[in-house]
Amino acid sequence: MRNRALAIIGIAHPDFRDPLMREAEKTRLF
């Protein structure tokens, strides 16, 4: 659960401004 929360924080991080990149990260992490 902690890893999932950290992943969500990582996705929400300003470095992931591009929506497509955010979606790609989501599918990769989950």
DRENPA-3360 file (N, C-alpha, C; in nm, 2 decimals, always signed):
BEGIN
1 = MRNRALAI = +0.08/-0.12/+0.00/+0.00/+0.00/+0.00/+0.09/+0.13/+0.00 ~ +0.19/+0.12/+0.08/+0.28/+0.24/+0.08/+0.35/+0.26/-0.05 ~ +0.39/+0.15/-0.12/+0.45/+0.17/-0.25/+0.35/+0.23/-0.35 ~ +0.22/+0.19/-0.34/+0.12/+0.25/-0.43/+0.10/+0.40/-0.40 ~ +0.10/+0.44/-0.28/+0.09/+0.58/-0.24/+0.21/+0.66/-0.30 ~ +0.33/+0.60/-0.28/+0.45/+0.67/-0.33/+0.44/+0.68/-0.48 ~ +0.39/+0.58/-0.55/+0.38/+0.58/-0.70/+0.28/+0.69/-0.74 ~ +0.17/+0.71/-0.66/+0.07/+0.81/-0.69/+0.13/+0.95/-0.68;
9 = IGIAHPDF = +0.21/+0.96/-0.57/+0.28/+1.09/-0.55/+0.38/+1.12/-0.66 ~ +0.44/+1.01/-0.71/+0.54/+1.03/-0.82/+0.47/+1.07/-0.94 ~ +0.35/+1.01/-0.97/+0.27/+1.05/-1.09/+0.22/+1.19/-1.08 ~ +0.19/+1.24/-0.96/+0.14/+1.37/-0.94/+0.25/+1.48/-0.93 ~ +0.37/+1.43/-0.93/+0.49/+1.52/-0.92/+0.49/+1.61/-1.04 ~ +0.53/+1.74/-1.02/+0.54/+1.83/-1.13/+0.63/+1.79/-1.25 ~ +0.72/+1.69/-1.23/+0.80/+1.64/-1.34/+0.71/+1.57/-1.44 ~ +0.60/+1.52/-1.40/+0.51/+1.45/-1.49/+0.40/+1.55/-1.54;
17 = RDPLMREA = +0.44/+1.66/-1.60/+0.34/+1.76/-1.65/+0.26/+1.71/-1.77 ~ +0.32/+1.63/-1.85/+0.26/+1.58/-1.98/+0.16/+1.47/-1.95 ~ +0.03/+1.49/-1.98/-0.07/+1.39/-1.95/-0.04/+1.26/-2.01 ~ +0.01/+1.25/-2.13/+0.04/+1.12/-2.19/+0.15/+1.05/-2.12 ~ +0.25/+1.12/-2.07/+0.36/+1.06/-1.99/+0.30/+1.01/-1.86 ~ +0.20/+1.09/-1.80/+0.14/+1.05/-1.68/+0.06/+0.92/-1.70 ~ -0.01/+0.91/-1.81/-0.08/+0.78/-1.84/+0.01/+0.67/-1.85 ~ +0.12/+0.69/-1.92/+0.22/+0.58/-1.95/+0.28/+0.54/-1.81;
25 = EKTRLF = +0.31/+0.63/-1.73/+0.36/+0.59/-1.59/+0.26/+0.51/-1.52 ~ +0.13/+0.55/-1.53/+0.03/+0.48/-1.45/+0.02/+0.34/-1.50 ~ +0.02/+0.32/-1.63/+0.00/+0.18/-1.68/+0.13/+0.10/-1.64 ~ +0.24/+0.16/-1.64/+0.37/+0.09/-1.60/+0.37/+0.05/-1.46 ~ +0.33/+0.14/-1.37/+0.34/+0.12/-1.23/+0.23/+0.03/-1.17 ~ +0.11/+0.04/-1.24/+0.00/-0.04/-1.18/-0.03/-0.16/-1.28;
% end
